[in-house]
Amino acid sequence: QVQLVESGGGLVQPGGSLRLTCAASGFTFWSYTMKWYRQAPGKERELVAAIFPAGGSTNYASSVKGRFTISRDNVKNQVYLQMNSLKLEDTAVYYCNVLRTPFEYWGQGTQVTVSS
């Protein structure tokens, strides 16, 4: 079965960096678009970044463009989110996601807290 397991969250000061990892299993990882979402308290879940299978092209939310980098390792079946220059408003639970039509799968999430 499909499993997505996130790790790497934590507490960081504004301006700091974190690297999130999502370990995927149960599907042909290399052939699917992988996404990172986040959900802050009281807000809707939002798409942060996506990486496509062919060529590894990427998309980012405007709020993180230039600060976050999504990447993937198709040998390790992992997707990463490098987060630099973190801001208070980046505080959220971050989720890994894959859509295998007709089903959508989510990890359990990892908490990122940006605080001074």
C-alpha positions as CSV (number, residue, x, y, z in Angstrom):
1,Q,0.0,0.0,0.0
2,V,1.0,3.6,-0.5
3,Q,2.9,5.1,2.4
4,L,4.3,8.6,2.8
5,V,6.4,9.4,5.8
6,E,7.6,12.9,6.5
7,S,10.4,13.9,8.7
8,G,12.7,16.9,9.4
9,G,10.4,19.4,11.0
10,G,11.2,21.3,14.1
11,L,11.6,24.7,15.8
12,V,13.7,27.2,14.0
13,Q,14.3,31.0,14.4
14,P,13.3,33.4,11.7
15,G,15.9,33.4,8.9
16,G,16.9,29.8,9.6
17,S,16.7,26.7,7.5
18,L,15.1,23.3,7.6
19,R,15.1,20.3,5.2
20,L,12.0,18.1,5.1
21,T,12.1,14.6,3.8
22,C,9.3,12.4,2.6
23,A,10.0,8.7,2.2
24,A,7.6,7.1,-0.2
25,S,6.7,3.4,-0.8
26,G,4.1,1.2,-2.4
27,F,4.0,2.8,-5.8
28,T,6.3,3.6,-8.8
29,F,7.7,6.7,-7.2
30,W,9.7,7.9,-10.3
31,S,6.5,8.2,-12.4
32,Y,4.4,10.4,-10.2
33,T,4.3,14.1,-9.4
34,M,5.1,14.7,-5.8
35,K,3.9,17.7,-3.8
36,W,4.4,19.4,-0.5
37,Y,1.4,21.1,1.2
38,R,1.1,23.0,4.4
39,Q,-1.6,23.9,6.8
40,A,-1.3,26.6,9.4
41,P,-3.7,26.8,12.4
42,G,-7.1,28.2,11.3
43,K,-6.2,28.2,7.7
44,E,-6.9,25.9,4.7
45,R,-4.3,23.5,3.5
46,E,-2.2,25.1,0.7
47,L,0.1,23.8,-2.0
48,V,3.7,24.8,-1.4
49,A,5.7,23.0,-4.1
50,A,5.4,20.3,-6.7
51,I,8.0,18.3,-8.7
52,F,7.1,16.5,-11.8
53,P,8.4,13.1,-12.8
54,A,9.7,13.8,-16.3
55,G,12.8,16.0,-16.1
56,G,12.0,17.0,-12.6
57,S,10.5,20.4,-13.4
58,T,9.1,22.3,-10.4
59,N,6.3,24.7,-9.4
60,Y,6.2,26.9,-6.2
61,A,3.7,29.0,-4.4
62,S,4.5,32.6,-4.8
63,S,4.9,32.9,-1.0
64,V,7.9,30.5,-1.0
65,K,9.4,31.1,-4.4
66,G,13.1,31.9,-4.1
67,R,13.3,30.5,-0.5
68,F,12.2,26.9,-0.8
69,T,13.5,24.2,-3.1
70,I,11.8,20.9,-3.9
71,S,13.8,18.0,-5.2
72,R,13.5,14.2,-5.5
73,D,15.7,11.1,-5.5
74,N,14.1,8.5,-7.6
75,V,16.6,5.8,-6.4
76,K,15.8,6.4,-2.7
77,N,12.1,7.1,-3.4
78,Q,12.3,10.3,-1.4
79,V,11.2,13.9,-2.0
80,Y,12.7,16.8,-0.2
81,L,11.8,20.4,0.7
82,Q,14.7,22.7,1.5
83,M,13.4,25.7,3.3
84,N,15.7,28.7,3.7
85,S,15.1,32.2,5.0
86,L,12.2,30.9,7.1
87,K,9.6,33.4,8.2
88,L,7.1,33.4,11.1
89,E,4.3,32.8,8.5
90,D,5.9,29.6,7.4
91,T,4.8,28.0,10.6
92,A,2.5,25.1,9.7
93,V,2.2,21.3,9.5
94,Y,3.8,20.2,6.2
95,Y,2.4,17.3,4.3
96,C,3.7,15.1,1.5
97,N,1.2,14.2,-1.2
98,V,0.8,12.1,-4.3
99,L,-2.2,11.7,-6.5
100,R,-2.7,8.3,-8.0
101,T,-6.0,8.8,-9.7
102,P,-8.6,8.3,-8.4
103,F,-7.0,8.3,-5.0
104,E,-4.9,10.9,-3.2
105,Y,-2.5,10.0,-0.5
106,W,-1.1,12.1,2.4
107,G,1.6,11.6,5.0
108,Q,1.0,12.2,8.6
109,G,2.6,15.6,8.5
110,T,5.6,17.2,10.2
111,Q,5.4,20.3,12.3
112,V,7.5,23.3,11.4
113,T,7.5,26.2,13.9
114,V,9.3,29.4,13.1
115,S,9.7,31.5,16.3
116,S,12.1,33.8,18.0
